[in-house]
């Protein structure tokens, strides 16, 4: 390609940054998918007494945690896919034939906007909520099983879901005000 202009050199640095972020998101998605499978299969196929009580008294928490962990994996993967699209579009925008619809500067602004990173934050919210559910499942197995009722399970699971969704919606509203 020959000599790069200073602006093209900066764009290449940003592309390197996007590449690192895509790798990190791939690792996070793989972690969530692996954790989801390992935790659920360990609890469901338990042979030891404590593990059996995890499933017996905390199965709703583990089911909810597994669903949330899966949503975290999907969110991280969706974020990675979005960044890959920007990576490709920015790379193509540097081509002399200008084969893309958007200009390089517009693509860089979009790729770096808070709105673009929405799925990343959703992934973390789902993953944190999943670990909270797993923790509640462990607490349910340790405490007196008589006090762990279905109503209490629904209450805690619903509270975690509501807090997670409310946090995400408030954050989304904030970034829409800050990101023109």
TAMOWO-V437430 format. One record per run of one state. SS is the DSSP state (H for helix, E for strand, - for the rest). FROM is the first residue (numbers start at 1). LEN is the number of residues. If there is no record, write none. Layout:
# TAMOWO-V437430
ss=SS from=FROM len=LEN
ss=SS from=FROM len=LEN
This chain:
# TAMOWO-V437430
ss=- from=1 len=5
ss=H from=6 len=39
ss=- from=45 len=4
ss=H from=49 len=45
ss=- from=94 len=10
ss=H from=104 len=8
ss=- from=112 len=2
ss=H from=114 len=29
ss=- from=143 len=2
ss=H from=145 len=3
ss=- from=148 len=2
ss=H from=150 len=29
ss=- from=179 len=2
